[in-house]
């Protein structure tokens, strides 16, 4: 008995599934709030050297603040005081507006900095003076967070497949709450970095597990809908971040605010069901029947037939005999088809994520303040995701994935040859971002449909790792602009094009039943079938013995 047939009997997309989606929305909204949090908490506001130590109570003390800055700090090309330099000694002759300050000796700031707090009450930069020669530490903190995300992708993928989706989800909730709230009370940069690493590690469990759980509870026809809804949760969180950051200008309180929805998720966890697919794939038939009957009740359908356990036991028993139930990441490369699939999805995930973040970081602003700009960039992603919902069911996953990546590459190519300052260049930059976002939405859904249930979380954990690797490489690619102005764009275009070609090699999953076991994923591979028969023949005596015990029970 295929699981799709079971879902059809109890309604694969009814009130039960809608409630599940609603329960998993609030924790998924938290993800962009934290992933992009450094855009606001790591901002270095306008600053200049602290010159209060120069006040000797004499002539200097009688000057206005503007005059003090004039004789103490050189001005930049924009006419504002330099951020990291001051004169070796006060230059009183500059008050006459006759002398030039270009050739006067300067030194690094000696007594710290004065910050403009009109926009931010407190940021990481102002808290621990992460400016001038220490300004790269703010970017380092962001890299440390994403490194935690990379490690978490591997860990939670394994834990979800081994111990179940629901238990792993609760662990992610509790750890995310504990580490994220603790970050708000960090009293040093080192402690902050460690806690941000652990927060990134924990949040990945929410990302991987919630998506898998929602996909595994819906029927084939509504899988694309679930994928798009999950993407819209990201957009909602992304837009909310701009509002939260505008209203809350202290980085500690902002950190607490963006974590609060996880507390709500912990309270609603009790109503989240375990994946019946995972339970059946691991031989837990009675528990699976409990959740399936609950689904049938909520969806106002009849409970499963009395011979459900016998049918499922017979269907899954042969798979249990020939499959090692302790699955790991090695199972992604043990068999020919999965090995090929793992390589292909890894390339695509790396290309999609690196392309998306390179374009996002390289698009010039709209001339608006940072909050409104952030909101507009987040809002642009909404139509891209909605487009995916309609296109993906018409053209299929494979053509949609390849087409979106090719569209991204085309937009980047046009911008390479388009002269700077041309208005059309901005249009194609936004289109490129839209295509790259659509590719991101598609690959999330596509991947969950490609990997079998028993190693689906492992597969998502691996692809999430490749995704975060691509994210980490994006800033390094953009730095190559110093070598050759067009080099970053050429690399981005090449990655999008190659990833699009690789996507054409993937199998189509539109209206196809999800594979439950490794055998299902390999069932079209003749060589693998022969290998299984000769190396690990089925033990029919054990199958019959277990079947008889089930009937007697």
Secondary structure, DSSP 8 states (H G I E B T S, - for coil): --HHHHHHHH-SSSHHHHHHHHHHHHHHHHHHHHHTTHHHHT---SEEE--GGG--SSGGGGS-HHHHHHHHS-B-TTSSB-SSEEESS--GGGGGT-S-STTS-EEE-SS-EEE--SS-SB-HHHHHT--GGGTHHHHHHHHHHHHHHHHHHHHHHHHHHHH-HHHHHHHHHHHHHHHHHHHTT--SHHHHHHHHHHHHHHHHHHHHHHHHHHHHTS-GGGHHHHHHHHHHHHHHHHHHHHHHHHH--BHHHHHHHHHHHHHHHHHHGGG----HHHHHHTT-HHHHHHHHHHHHHHTT-----TTHHHHHHHHHHHHHHHS-SS--GGGGTSSHHHHHHHHHHHHHHHHHHHHHHHHHHHS---SS-HHHHHHHHHHHHHHHHHHHHHHHHHH-HHHHHHHHHHHHHHHHHHHHHS-TT-HHHHHHHHHHHHHHHHHHHHHHHHHHHHS-GGGHHHHHHHHHHHHHHHHHHHHHHHHGGGT-TTHHHHHHHHHHHHHHHHHTTS---TT-----SHHHHHTT-HHHHHHHHHHS---HHHHHHHHHHHHH-
